[in-house]
Amino acid sequence: MEAQRLDKWLWCARLIKTRTGAVRLVEAGKVRINGARAQKPSRLVHPGDVVTATPEGRLFVARVLGTAERRGPASQAQTLYEDLTPELPPKPEPGLNGHRKGPRPTKRDRRRIDLLRGGA
């Protein structure tokens, strides 16, 4: 099998839970093949194509390595694509860059802090 429908490939590769969900994702314009927006779920994908999808706000970039006749186990699904998704930068830890740890001081706490600092 050299080519496969886009919605079926997304489902067989286990990138989307249901085939209906894959159809909705394509129709919503959230899937691109080689940089061009996929207009229909019936669009064929071939080995070597780069599929970019944003299901549920997450970015996923994959190079198609193969197709499958039917949906199999996750270990088989991982052989259908090469993950090209870029690494996200690590989130800053709380307490860095001037952020305080703990709850915000109350009005009473602020008055006490002002008295300690010599304010009126």
VMD Tcl script that builds the backbone (N, CA, C; Angstrom):
set m [mol new atoms 360]
animate dup $m
set s [atomselect $m all]
$s set {name element resname resid chain x y z} {
  {N N MET 1 A 0.852 -1.177 0.000}
  {CA C MET 1 A 0.000 0.000 0.000}
  {C C MET 1 A 0.894 1.236 0.000}
  {N N GLU 2 A 0.812 2.034 -1.054}
  {CA C GLU 2 A 1.679 3.192 -1.186}
  {C C GLU 2 A 1.072 4.466 -0.620}
  {N N ALA 3 A -0.232 4.610 -0.705}
  {CA C ALA 3 A -0.891 5.822 -0.225}
  {C C ALA 3 A -2.098 5.433 0.623}
  {N N GLN 4 A -2.519 6.359 1.463}
  {CA C GLN 4 A -3.657 6.101 2.354}
  {C C GLN 4 A -4.389 7.412 2.615}
  {N N ARG 5 A -5.679 7.303 2.848}
  {CA C ARG 5 A -6.472 8.484 3.185}
  {C C ARG 5 A -5.896 9.132 4.443}
  {N N LEU 6 A -5.918 10.445 4.489}
  {CA C LEU 6 A -5.362 11.191 5.615}
  {C C LEU 6 A -6.060 10.853 6.921}
  {N N ASP 7 A -7.398 10.845 6.923}
  {CA C ASP 7 A -8.112 10.563 8.168}
  {C C ASP 7 A -7.817 9.157 8.675}
  {N N LYS 8 A -7.729 8.208 7.769}
  {CA C LYS 8 A -7.441 6.829 8.178}
  {C C LYS 8 A -6.008 6.693 8.686}
  {N N TRP 9 A -5.070 7.415 8.046}
  {CA C TRP 9 A -3.679 7.344 8.496}
  {C C TRP 9 A -3.526 7.943 9.892}
  {N N LEU 10 A -4.164 9.095 10.139}
  {CA C LEU 10 A -4.094 9.708 11.477}
  {C C LEU 10 A -4.632 8.765 12.540}
  {N N TRP 11 A -5.686 8.038 12.202}
  {CA C TRP 11 A -6.305 7.103 13.139}
  {C C TRP 11 A -5.427 5.869 13.323}
  {N N CYS 12 A -4.907 5.298 12.230}
  {CA C CYS 12 A -4.049 4.108 12.312}
  {C C CYS 12 A -2.740 4.407 13.033}
  {N N ALA 13 A -2.233 5.624 12.883}
  {CA C ALA 13 A -0.988 6.009 13.546}
  {C C ALA 13 A -1.223 6.384 15.008}
  {N N ARG 14 A -2.479 6.341 15.430}
  {CA C ARG 14 A -2.879 6.638 16.812}
  {C C ARG 14 A -2.543 8.066 17.231}
  {N N LEU 15 A -2.612 8.981 16.267}
  {CA C LEU 15 A -2.446 10.389 16.596}
  {C C LEU 15 A -3.779 10.994 17.019}
  {N N ILE 16 A -4.878 10.379 16.561}
  {CA C ILE 16 A -6.234 10.785 16.912}
  {C C ILE 16 A -6.964 9.543 17.394}
  {N N LYS 17 A -7.804 9.688 18.418}
  {CA C LYS 17 A -8.472 8.525 19.007}
  {C C LYS 17 A -9.491 7.869 18.086}
  {N N THR 18 A -10.259 8.684 17.355}
  {CA C THR 18 A -11.300 8.123 16.496}
  {C C THR 18 A -11.140 8.637 15.076}
  {N N ARG 19 A -11.669 7.884 14.141}
  {CA C ARG 19 A -11.592 8.309 12.748}
  {C C ARG 19 A -12.491 9.519 12.527}
  {N N THR 20 A -13.625 9.560 13.217}
  {CA C THR 20 A -14.505 10.724 13.129}
  {C C THR 20 A -13.791 11.968 13.644}
  {N N GLY 21 A -13.028 11.806 14.706}
  {CA C GLY 21 A -12.247 12.929 15.234}
  {C C GLY 21 A -11.206 13.409 14.242}
  {N N ALA 22 A -10.625 12.481 13.495}
  {CA C ALA 22 A -9.656 12.850 12.466}
  {C C ALA 22 A -10.332 13.637 11.343}
  {N N VAL 23 A -11.540 13.214 10.961}
  {CA C VAL 23 A -12.287 13.932 9.924}
  {C C VAL 23 A -12.581 15.351 10.390}
  {N N ARG 24 A -13.024 15.491 11.621}
  {CA C ARG 24 A -13.335 16.826 12.168}
  {C C ARG 24 A -12.101 17.711 12.201}
  {N N LEU 25 A -10.964 17.132 12.567}
  {CA C LEU 25 A -9.713 17.887 12.648}
  {C C LEU 25 A -9.308 18.413 11.267}
  {N N VAL 26 A -9.441 17.582 10.253}
  {CA C VAL 26 A -9.093 17.992 8.891}
  {C C VAL 26 A -10.064 19.058 8.397}
  {N N GLU 27 A -11.356 18.849 8.637}
  {CA C GLU 27 A -12.356 19.811 8.182}
  {C C GLU 27 A -12.241 21.147 8.898}
  {N N ALA 28 A -11.698 21.144 10.120}
  {CA C ALA 28 A -11.495 22.384 10.864}
  {C C ALA 28 A -10.254 23.132 10.378}
  {N N GLY 29 A -9.497 22.521 9.462}
  {CA C GLY 29 A -8.312 23.180 8.914}
  {C C GLY 29 A -7.101 23.100 9.814}
  {N N LYS 30 A -7.044 22.100 10.686}
  {CA C LYS 30 A -5.942 21.993 11.634}
  {C C LYS 30 A -4.904 20.956 11.233}
  {N N VAL 31 A -4.936 20.533 9.970}
  {CA C VAL 31 A -3.966 19.550 9.474}
  {C C VAL 31 A -3.346 20.088 8.193}
  {N N ARG 32 A -2.011 19.981 8.105}
  {CA C ARG 32 A -1.290 20.398 6.906}
  {C C ARG 32 A -0.439 19.232 6.420}
  {N N ILE 33 A -0.321 19.127 5.106}
  {CA C ILE 33 A 0.544 18.124 4.501}
  {C C ILE 33 A 1.573 18.869 3.670}
  {N N ASN 34 A 2.835 18.692 4.016}
  {CA C ASN 34 A 3.944 19.392 3.352}
  {C C ASN 34 A 3.717 20.902 3.319}
  {N N GLY 35 A 3.154 21.445 4.382}
  {CA C GLY 35 A 2.958 22.877 4.517}
  {C C GLY 35 A 1.661 23.409 3.936}
  {N N ALA 36 A 0.943 22.603 3.172}
  {CA C ALA 36 A -0.317 23.044 2.573}
  {C C ALA 36 A -1.483 22.482 3.377}
  {N N ARG 37 A -2.471 23.320 3.626}
  {CA C ARG 37 A -3.627 22.893 4.413}
  {C C ARG 37 A -4.387 21.790 3.677}
  {N N ALA 38 A -4.697 20.721 4.404}
  {CA C ALA 38 A -5.472 19.620 3.822}
  {C C ALA 38 A -6.934 20.047 3.775}
  {N N GLN 39 A -7.527 20.015 2.592}
  {CA C GLN 39 A -8.902 20.468 2.423}
  {C C GLN 39 A -9.920 19.371 2.726}
  {N N LYS 40 A -9.544 18.112 2.448}
  {CA C LYS 40 A -10.491 17.010 2.606}
  {C C LYS 40 A -9.833 15.859 3.358}
  {N N PRO 41 A -10.622 15.117 4.138}
  {CA C PRO 41 A -10.079 13.948 4.836}
  {C C PRO 41 A -9.675 12.835 3.871}
  {N N SER 42 A -10.166 12.884 2.638}
  {CA C SER 42 A -9.852 11.841 1.663}
  {C C SER 42 A -8.518 12.081 0.958}
  {N N ARG 43 A -7.834 13.173 1.278}
  {CA C ARG 43 A -6.531 13.488 0.685}
  {C C ARG 43 A -5.574 12.348 0.981}
  {N N LEU 44 A -4.830 11.900 -0.001}
  {CA C LEU 44 A -3.910 10.778 0.172}
  {C C LEU 44 A -2.577 11.254 0.733}
  {N N VAL 45 A -2.035 10.472 1.664}
  {CA C VAL 45 A -0.688 10.732 2.180}
  {C C VAL 45 A 0.214 9.613 1.670}
  {N N HIS 46 A 1.440 9.982 1.354}
  {CA C HIS 46 A 2.425 9.047 0.810}
  {C C HIS 46 A 3.628 9.018 1.750}
  {N N PRO 47 A 4.396 7.929 1.760}
  {CA C PRO 47 A 5.628 7.920 2.548}
  {C C PRO 47 A 6.532 9.086 2.135}
  {N N GLY 48 A 7.055 9.788 3.118}
  {CA C GLY 48 A 7.893 10.960 2.884}
  {C C GLY 48 A 7.170 12.270 3.112}
  {N N ASP 49 A 5.842 12.252 3.114}
  {CA C ASP 49 A 5.074 13.472 3.389}
  {C C ASP 49 A 5.255 13.880 4.848}
  {N N VAL 50 A 5.219 15.182 5.090}
  {CA C VAL 50 A 5.289 15.705 6.460}
  {C C VAL 50 A 3.893 16.206 6.836}
  {N N VAL 51 A 3.339 15.609 7.889}
  {CA C VAL 51 A 1.997 15.959 8.354}
  {C C VAL 51 A 2.135 16.788 9.621}
  {N N THR 52 A 1.496 17.954 9.633}
  {CA C THR 52 A 1.488 18.832 10.793}
  {C C THR 52 A 0.047 18.953 11.265}
  {N N ALA 53 A -0.186 18.658 12.537}
  {CA C ALA 53 A -1.549 18.720 13.079}
  {C C ALA 53 A -1.513 19.409 14.433}
  {N N THR 54 A -2.638 20.041 14.784}
  {CA C THR 54 A -2.758 20.675 16.100}
  {C C THR 54 A -4.028 20.186 16.786}
  {N N PRO 55 A -4.039 18.927 17.226}
  {CA C PRO 55 A -5.199 18.451 17.965}
  {C C PRO 55 A -5.191 18.993 19.387}
  {N N GLU 56 A -6.308 19.526 19.824}
  {CA C GLU 56 A -6.482 20.029 21.196}
  {C C GLU 56 A -5.413 21.039 21.579}
  {N N GLY 57 A -4.968 21.865 20.620}
  {CA C GLY 57 A -4.009 22.912 20.924}
  {C C GLY 57 A -2.565 22.458 20.996}
  {N N ARG 58 A -2.290 21.168 20.835}
  {CA C ARG 58 A -0.917 20.658 20.852}
  {C C ARG 58 A -0.402 20.597 19.427}
  {N N LEU 59 A 0.862 20.882 19.224}
  {CA C LEU 59 A 1.474 20.791 17.905}
  {C C LEU 59 A 2.085 19.411 17.746}
  {N N PHE 60 A 1.836 18.788 16.586}
  {CA C PHE 60 A 2.428 17.500 16.290}
  {C C PHE 60 A 2.908 17.511 14.854}
  {N N VAL 61 A 4.177 17.201 14.644}
  {CA C VAL 61 A 4.768 17.152 13.313}
  {C C VAL 61 A 5.331 15.753 13.113}
  {N N ALA 62 A 4.944 15.099 11.999}
  {CA C ALA 62 A 5.388 13.725 11.745}
  {C C ALA 62 A 5.687 13.534 10.271}
  {N N ARG 63 A 6.729 12.742 9.989}
  {CA C ARG 63 A 7.038 12.343 8.617}
  {C C ARG 63 A 6.448 10.954 8.421}
  {N N VAL 64 A 5.656 10.792 7.378}
  {CA C VAL 64 A 5.013 9.515 7.086}
  {C C VAL 64 A 6.077 8.536 6.604}
  {N N LEU 65 A 6.175 7.389 7.300}
  {CA C LEU 65 A 7.124 6.345 6.906}
  {C C LEU 65 A 6.429 5.181 6.221}
  {N N GLY 66 A 5.144 5.006 6.522}
  {CA C GLY 66 A 4.418 3.888 5.932}
  {C C GLY 66 A 2.931 4.025 6.171}
  {N N THR 67 A 2.191 3.064 5.658}
  {CA C THR 67 A 0.750 3.036 5.831}
  {C C THR 67 A 0.356 1.684 6.408}
  {N N ALA 68 A -0.880 1.584 6.858}
  {CA C ALA 68 A -1.369 0.335 7.444}
  {C C ALA 68 A -2.745 0.023 6.876}
  {N N GLU 69 A -3.019 -1.262 6.703}
  {CA C GLU 69 A -4.335 -1.660 6.212}
  {C C GLU 69 A -5.386 -1.508 7.294}
  {N N ARG 70 A -4.989 -1.796 8.541}
  {CA C ARG 70 A -5.911 -1.604 9.656}
  {C C ARG 70 A -5.151 -1.120 10.874}
  {N N ARG 71 A -5.921 -0.641 11.836}
  {CA C ARG 71 A -5.330 -0.091 13.058}
  {C C ARG 71 A -4.830 -1.225 13.933}
  {N N GLY 72 A -3.587 -1.118 14.340}
  {CA C GLY 72 A -2.982 -2.161 15.156}
  {C C GLY 72 A -2.573 -1.625 16.515}
  {N N PRO 73 A -1.721 -2.373 17.208}
  {CA C PRO 73 A -1.255 -1.930 18.524}
  {C C PRO 73 A -0.362 -0.692 18.418}
  {N N ALA 74 A -0.151 -0.036 19.550}
  {CA C ALA 74 A 0.626 1.210 19.580}
  {C C ALA 74 A 2.052 0.997 19.086}
  {N N SER 75 A 2.640 -0.159 19.372}
  {CA C SER 75 A 4.006 -0.416 18.914}
  {C C SER 75 A 4.077 -0.449 17.388}
  {N N GLN 76 A 3.049 -0.986 16.750}
  {CA C GLN 76 A 3.003 -0.998 15.290}
  {C C GLN 76 A 2.716 0.397 14.747}
  {N N ALA 77 A 1.886 1.158 15.433}
  {CA C ALA 77 A 1.531 2.503 14.990}
  {C C ALA 77 A 2.751 3.422 14.983}
  {N N GLN 78 A 3.674 3.229 15.903}
  {CA C GLN 78 A 4.855 4.082 15.978}
  {C C GLN 78 A 5.805 3.859 14.811}
  {N N THR 79 A 5.645 2.748 14.095}
  {CA C THR 79 A 6.489 2.496 12.927}
  {C C THR 79 A 5.970 3.208 11.684}
  {N N LEU 80 A 4.779 3.799 11.759}
  {CA C LEU 80 A 4.181 4.467 10.606}
  {C C LEU 80 A 4.702 5.888 10.415}
  {N N TYR 81 A 5.350 6.457 11.440}
  {CA C TYR 81 A 5.794 7.849 11.333}
  {C C TYR 81 A 7.069 8.078 12.127}
  {N N GLU 82 A 7.738 9.180 11.765}
  {CA C GLU 82 A 8.902 9.667 12.510}
  {C C GLU 82 A 8.485 10.983 13.152}
  {N N ASP 83 A 8.616 11.073 14.463}
  {CA C ASP 83 A 8.186 12.259 15.192}
  {C C ASP 83 A 9.191 13.393 14.984}
  {N N LEU 84 A 8.717 14.495 14.412}
  {CA C LEU 84 A 9.557 15.671 14.164}
  {C C LEU 84 A 9.128 16.865 15.010}
  {N N THR 85 A 8.279 16.628 15.999}
  {CA C THR 85 A 7.752 17.703 16.823}
  {C C THR 85 A 8.896 18.393 17.564}
  {N N PRO 86 A 8.991 19.727 17.458}
  {CA C PRO 86 A 10.072 20.430 18.146}
  {C C PRO 86 A 9.884 20.386 19.660}
  {N N GLU 87 A 11.005 20.389 20.359}
  {CA C GLU 87 A 10.973 20.391 21.823}
  {C C GLU 87 A 10.472 21.740 22.320}
  {N N LEU 88 A 9.610 21.717 23.320}
  {CA C LEU 88 A 9.146 22.949 23.940}
  {C C LEU 88 A 10.176 23.414 24.951}
  {N N PRO 89 A 10.390 24.720 25.091}
  {CA C PRO 89 A 11.323 25.187 26.118}
  {C C PRO 89 A 10.764 24.863 27.495}
  {N N PRO 90 A 11.621 24.550 28.453}
  {CA C PRO 90 A 11.120 24.216 29.788}
  {C C PRO 90 A 10.443 25.410 30.441}
  {N N LYS 91 A 9.400 25.126 31.203}
  {CA C LYS 91 A 8.677 26.189 31.902}
  {C C LYS 91 A 9.516 26.682 33.072}
  {N N PRO 92 A 9.513 27.988 33.323}
  {CA C PRO 92 A 10.286 28.492 34.455}
  {C C PRO 92 A 9.675 28.013 35.772}
  {N N GLU 93 A 10.555 27.755 36.712}
  {CA C GLU 93 A 10.079 27.298 38.016}
  {C C GLU 93 A 9.494 28.465 38.789}
  {N N PRO 94 A 8.473 28.199 39.609}
  {CA C PRO 94 A 7.924 29.291 40.424}
  {C C PRO 94 A 8.975 29.789 41.408}
  {N N GLY 95 A 8.955 31.068 41.660}
  {CA C GLY 95 A 9.907 31.644 42.598}
  {C C GLY 95 A 11.093 32.280 41.904}
  {N N LEU 96 A 11.248 32.059 40.608}
  {CA C LEU 96 A 12.339 32.668 39.865}
  {C C LEU 96 A 11.851 33.945 39.196}
  {N N ASN 97 A 12.766 34.758 38.776}
  {CA C ASN 97 A 12.460 36.006 38.067}
  {C C ASN 97 A 11.594 36.947 38.890}
  {N N GLY 98 A 11.825 37.019 40.180}
  {CA C GLY 98 A 11.116 37.973 41.017}
  {C C GLY 98 A 9.745 37.537 41.476}
  {N N HIS 99 A 9.350 36.338 41.162}
  {CA C HIS 99 A 8.043 35.879 41.622}
  {C C HIS 99 A 8.148 35.399 43.062}
  {N N ARG 100 A 7.169 35.783 43.848}
  {CA C ARG 100 A 7.137 35.386 45.250}
  {C C ARG 100 A 6.545 33.997 45.406}
  {N N LYS 101 A 7.007 33.321 46.409}
  {CA C LYS 101 A 6.389 32.047 46.759}
  {C C LYS 101 A 5.421 32.312 47.900}
  {N N GLY 102 A 4.375 31.552 47.939}
  {CA C GLY 102 A 3.421 31.686 49.030}
  {C C GLY 102 A 2.285 32.624 48.676}
  {N N PRO 103 A 1.359 32.798 49.627}
  {CA C PRO 103 A 0.186 33.629 49.354}
  {C C PRO 103 A 0.533 35.120 49.351}
  {N N ARG 104 A -0.312 35.877 48.727}
  {CA C ARG 104 A -0.144 37.315 48.661}
  {C C ARG 104 A -0.412 37.914 50.048}
  {N N PRO 105 A 0.380 38.918 50.461}
  {CA C PRO 105 A 0.163 39.491 51.795}
  {C C PRO 105 A -1.179 40.233 51.879}
  {N N THR 106 A -1.797 40.127 53.035}
  {CA C THR 106 A -3.059 40.833 53.265}
  {C C THR 106 A -2.766 42.285 53.593}
  {N N LYS 107 A -3.822 43.079 53.723}
  {CA C LYS 107 A -3.659 44.485 54.054}
  {C C LYS 107 A -2.975 44.625 55.425}
  {N N ARG 108 A -3.359 43.765 56.352}
  {CA C ARG 108 A -2.771 43.791 57.697}
  {C C ARG 108 A -1.267 43.472 57.618}
  {N N ASP 109 A -0.914 42.452 56.801}
  {CA C ASP 109 A 0.498 42.093 56.634}
  {C C ASP 109 A 1.287 43.252 56.032}
  {N N ARG 110 A 0.709 43.960 55.092}
  {CA C ARG 110 A 1.400 45.078 54.464}
  {C C ARG 110 A 1.661 46.198 55.456}
  {N N ARG 111 A 0.701 46.457 56.311}
  {CA C ARG 111 A 0.916 47.487 57.345}
  {C C ARG 111 A 2.072 47.101 58.245}
  {N N ARG 112 A 2.132 45.859 58.640}
  {CA C ARG 112 A 3.234 45.387 59.513}
  {C C ARG 112 A 4.574 45.491 58.782}
  {N N ILE 113 A 4.602 45.152 57.486}
  {CA C ILE 113 A 5.841 45.250 56.704}
  {C C ILE 113 A 6.283 46.696 56.606}
  {N N ASP 114 A 5.322 47.613 56.380}
  {CA C ASP 114 A 5.652 49.038 56.304}
  {C C ASP 114 A 6.229 49.532 57.628}
  {N N LEU 115 A 5.674 49.068 58.766}
  {CA C LEU 115 A 6.195 49.486 60.071}
  {C C LEU 115 A 7.628 48.967 60.272}
  {N N LEU 116 A 7.899 47.730 59.832}
  {CA C LEU 116 A 9.233 47.177 59.965}
  {C C LEU 116 A 10.255 47.919 59.108}
  {N N ARG 117 A 9.817 48.416 57.968}
  {CA C ARG 117 A 10.718 49.125 57.071}
  {C C ARG 117 A 10.890 50.590 57.488}
  {N N GLY 118 A 10.175 51.002 58.500}
  {CA C GLY 118 A 10.317 52.374 58.973}
  {C C GLY 118 A 9.321 53.324 58.374}
  {N N GLY 119 A 8.311 52.804 57.717}
  {CA C GLY 119 A 7.292 53.673 57.127}
  {C C GLY 119 A 6.271 54.068 58.181}
  {N N ALA 120 A 5.374 54.963 57.819}
  {CA C ALA 120 A 4.393 55.450 58.783}
  {C C ALA 120 A 3.110 54.708 58.714}
}
mol reanalyze $m
mol bondsrecalc $m
mol representation Tube
mol addrep $m
